[in-house]
């Protein structure tokens, strides 16, 4: 499977952001990619106004997702993954209502999978739960070019239970749209956590980081034995990598951690508001 990561700055204007995402879809399709991962909260971000993403929330039938669906329809065979804020049913986000941080997978102009972020970033003096409601379902697996792909979002990578659950469910690849905030040791955390989730589950990790003034960029692809096979710096970039089923098979033969596990399959707690 050929994967692409579109690392760029998500700005304040949803229309400009939709144009950027659409242009990246065109580039990835022309390069022959099967999967493209875009940043978290691709609709709108502002380092000086953390509440903008929530206030900008749109339904799945809104103009942002509609624009990307049209771009996807013109890129047949390419699966595009990103996250957007979607209003909680009955909530007016312009009037303080919460949104879901919703990861979408588009293919051939259609939404083929949806995942509402489970773990909310209430850490390092941030409180995502003020603006975002947590999801309550384990993400689905996507079938892409003969491989199974599990969906995760940003802060989810700090919780090994989710990655392990997806691997047990059959994931060969984990995708991670992110907007990873800068700070002391934060880039090191990003590298360690992405590498650990790949290595401990003998999966590929395809992690996209937004690279605006508040976030680190540093998108990467990690192979099933923890080797970084593609890496961006802090500036806009379009990365490509080849994911090989035989590399997964070799890793799982040499390091059968999934087969050797002694714990039950992780399950999402009932009525969980995990953070």
C-alpha positions in Angstrom: 0.0 0.0 0.0 1.3 3.4 -0.9 0.5 6.0 1.8 0.7 9.8 1.8 0.7 12.2 4.7 -0.3 15.8 4.0 1.4 18.0 6.7 0.4 21.6 6.4 -0.8 24.7 8.4 -4.5 24.6 9.1 -5.6 28.3 9.3 -8.6 30.2 10.5 -10.6 30.1 7.2 -12.5 26.9 6.5 -12.8 27.7 2.8 -9.0 28.1 2.4 -8.5 25.0 4.5 -10.8 23.0 2.2 -8.9 24.3 -0.8 -5.6 23.1 0.8 -7.0 19.7 1.7 -8.5 19.3 -1.8 -5.2 20.2 -3.5 -3.4 17.7 -1.3 -5.9 15.0 -2.3 -5.1 15.8 -6.0 -1.4 15.5 -5.4 -1.6 12.2 -3.5 -3.9 10.7 -6.1 -1.6 11.7 -9.0 1.3 10.1 -7.1 -0.6 6.8 -6.9 -1.4 6.8 -3.1 -4.0 4.4 -1.7 -4.3 6.3 1.6 -3.8 9.9 2.5 -3.8 11.1 6.1 -4.5 14.8 6.8 -4.3 16.8 10.1 -6.6 16.8 13.1 -9.2 19.5 13.1 -8.6 20.2 9.4 -11.6 22.6 9.2 -10.1 25.5 11.2 -7.5 26.2 13.8 -6.1 29.4 15.5 -3.3 29.3 18.0 -4.6 32.5 19.6 -8.2 31.2 19.8 -8.5 27.6 20.9 -12.3 27.8 20.8 -12.3 28.6 17.1 -12.5 24.9 16.1 -15.6 24.3 18.2 -17.3 27.5 17.0 -16.5 26.6 13.4 -18.1 23.1 13.7 -20.2 21.9 10.7 -22.5 18.9 10.2 -21.2 16.2 7.9 -23.5 17.7 5.2 -21.8 21.1 5.6 -19.6 22.8 3.0 -16.2 21.6 4.3 -16.9 17.9 4.2 -18.9 18.4 1.0 -15.9 20.1 -0.7 -13.6 17.2 0.3 -16.1 14.6 -0.8 -16.1 16.2 -4.3 -12.3 16.2 -4.3 -12.4 12.5 -3.2 -14.8 11.7 -6.0 -12.2 13.0 -8.5 -9.5 10.8 -6.9 -11.0 7.3 -7.3 -9.4 4.6 -5.2 -7.8 7.0 -2.7 -9.0 6.8 0.9 -8.6 10.2 2.7 -8.6 10.4 6.5 -8.8 13.6 8.6 -10.8 15.0 11.6 -13.3 17.8 11.8 -15.5 19.2 14.6 -19.2 18.1 14.2 -21.9 19.6 16.4 -23.3 17.3 19.0 -26.9 16.6 18.1 -29.1 19.5 19.2 -26.2 21.7 20.2 -25.5 25.1 18.8 -21.7 25.4 18.9 -21.9 29.2 18.1 -23.8 29.5 21.5 -21.4 27.4 23.6 -22.6 23.9 22.6 -20.1 21.1 22.3 -18.9 19.3 19.2 -17.5 15.8 18.5 -13.9 15.6 17.2 -14.9 13.4 14.3 -12.5 11.4 12.2 -13.8 10.6 8.7 -12.6 8.3 6.0 -13.6 9.4 2.4 -13.4 7.2 -0.6 -14.8 7.8 -4.1 -16.8 10.7 -2.8 -18.4 8.9 0.0 -18.0 8.8 3.8 -16.9 5.1 4.4 -16.1 5.3 8.1 -16.5 7.7 11.1 -14.9 7.8 14.5 -15.6 10.2 17.4 -12.4 10.8 19.4 -12.6 8.8 22.7 -9.7 10.4 24.7 -10.0 14.1 25.2 -6.9 16.2 25.8 -7.3 17.3 29.4 -3.6 17.5 30.0 -0.6 19.9 30.0 -2.9 22.8 31.1 -5.4 22.2 28.2 -9.0 21.0 28.6 -10.4 19.7 25.4 -13.5 18.5 27.3 -14.7 22.1 27.7 -15.5 22.2 24.0 -15.5 18.6 22.8 -17.8 15.7 23.8 -16.1 12.2 23.9 -17.0 9.4 21.6 -18.4 6.2 23.0 -17.5 3.6 20.4 -14.3 1.7 19.4 -13.3 2.9 16.0 -13.9 0.7 12.9 -11.3 -0.9 10.7 -10.9 0.2 7.1 -10.1 -2.2 4.2 -7.5 -0.5 2.0 -5.6 -2.2 -0.7 -5.7 -5.6 1.1 -4.7 -4.2 4.5 -6.8 -3.4 7.6 -6.5 0.1 8.9 -7.4 1.2 12.4 -8.4 4.8 13.2 -7.0 6.8 16.2 -6.8 10.6 16.8 -3.9 12.5 18.5 -4.2 12.1 22.3 -5.4 8.5 21.7 -1.8 7.5 21.1 -1.1 7.9 24.8 -3.5 5.1 25.6 -2.0 1.7 24.6 -5.4 -0.1 25.1 -6.9 1.5 22.0 -4.0 0.6 19.7 -3.9 -3.0 21.1 -7.7 -3.4 20.7 -7.4 -2.3 17.0 -4.5 -4.7 16.5 -6.4 -7.6 18.1 -9.4 -6.7 15.9 -7.1 -7.2 12.9 -5.4 -3.9 12.2 -2.2 -4.0 10.1 -1.9 -0.2 10.0 -2.8 2.6 12.5 -3.6 6.1 11.3 -3.3 9.1 13.6 -4.4 12.6 12.4 -3.0 15.0 15.0 -2.4 18.6 16.1 0.4 17.9 18.6 1.0 21.0 20.7 4.6 22.2 21.2 6.2 22.2 24.7 9.0 20.8 26.7 9.6 17.2 25.8 6.5 17.1 23.6 8.2 16.2 20.3 10.1 13.4 22.2 6.7 12.1 23.6 5.3 12.1 20.0 8.2 10.1 18.7 8.3 7.6 21.6 4.5 7.0 21.6 4.1 6.6 17.9 7.0 4.2 17.8 5.8 2.3 20.8 2.3 1.8 19.4 3.7 0.5 16.2 6.3 -1.8 17.8 4.2 -3.3 20.6 1.5 -4.2 18.1 3.7 -5.0 15.1 1.6 -2.6 13.0 2.5 0.3 10.8 1.8 3.7 12.3 0.9 6.6 9.9 0.9 9.7 12.0 0.1 13.2 10.6 0.9 16.3 12.6 -0.4 19.8 11.8 2.5 22.3 11.5 1.0 25.7 12.4 2.5 28.1 15.0 1.2 26.1 17.9 1.9 22.5 16.7 5.1 20.5 16.0 4.4 18.9 12.6 6.9 16.0 12.7 4.6 13.6 10.7 6.0 10.1 10.4 5.5 6.6 9.2 6.8 3.9 11.6 7.1 0.2 10.5 6.1 -2.8 12.6 9.5 -3.2 14.2 9.7 0.5 15.2 11.8 1.8 12.3 10.9 5.3 11.1 10.7 5.0 7.3 9.5 8.6 6.5 9.6 11.8 8.6 8.8 15.4 8.1 10.3 18.4 9.9 8.2 21.4 11.2 7.2 22.9 7.8 4.6 21.8 5.3 5.4 18.6 3.5 3.8 15.7 1.5 5.3 12.4 2.6 5.0 9.1 0.9 5.9 5.6 2.1 5.2 2.0 0.9 3.6 -0.3 3.5 4.5 -4.0 2.9 2.4 -6.9 4.1 5.5 -9.1 4.1 7.2 -6.7 6.6 4.2 -7.2 9.0 4.4 -11.0 8.5 8.2 -11.0 9.2 7.8 -8.7 12.3 5.0 -10.9 13.7 7.0 -14.1 13.1 10.1 -12.6 14.9 8.2 -10.8 17.6 4.9 -12.6 18.3 3.7 -10.1 21.0 0.1 -10.3 19.9 0.2 -14.1 20.0 2.0 -14.2 23.3 -0.3 -11.8 25.2 -1.9 -12.9 28.4 -4.5 -10.2 28.9 -8.0 -10.1 27.6 -9.0 -7.9 24.7 -9.3 -4.3 25.9 -12.9 -3.0 25.9 -14.2 0.6 26.2 -15.7 1.1 29.7 -19.5 1.5 29.9 -20.5 5.1 30.1 -16.8 6.0 29.8 -15.8 9.7 29.5 -12.1 8.7 29.1 -9.6 11.5 28.8 
